[in-house]
Amino acid sequence: MSPDTPPNVEGNISNFEKAVQRAEALSRAARQAAERSTQTALESARQAEIMGEEARVTAENAAKAAKQAVERAEKLVAEAQERANETVRIAKEAIAKAEEVARRPHVQGLRGGRRPGGEDRPGGHAGGGIRPRPLAGGVGPR
């Protein structure tokens, strides 16, 4: 130090240098903390982007699966409707045939039974013209 410098100034310079060094150390620590914070924020943003993409893909797959399920259900309903329509058609045909047969006059056997006028046919009885045959050995009704 020079002889003209007061002794107090020397202590002030030393304190100033210490303060500068301390400020530089704090500045470095602040820069490092800022870098870590920036890296953490970037990593969080990357993870959020990845999770967003995964969520989008999952949502698309869910929508696709739902659409396929609806299409399968619609197909099954259409097939069931076709089968039901076919069943109704067949039933109507069977009913129509049964009604047609029911409207036809009944034809009795050639022997026995009643004539349309209500009288018995020759050679038979009112029971429809079927007579029991004797059992083997001549036993049974005649």
TADATA-V275704 format. One record per run of one state. SS is the DSSP state (H for helix, E for strand, L for the rest). FROM is the first residue (numbers start at 1). LEN is the number of residues. If there is no record, write none. Layout:
ss = {SS;SS}
from = {FROM;FROM}
len = {LEN;LEN}
This chain:
ss = {L;H;L;E;L;E;L;H;L}
from = {1;7;104;114;115;120;121;136;139}
len = {6;97;10;1;5;1;15;3;4}
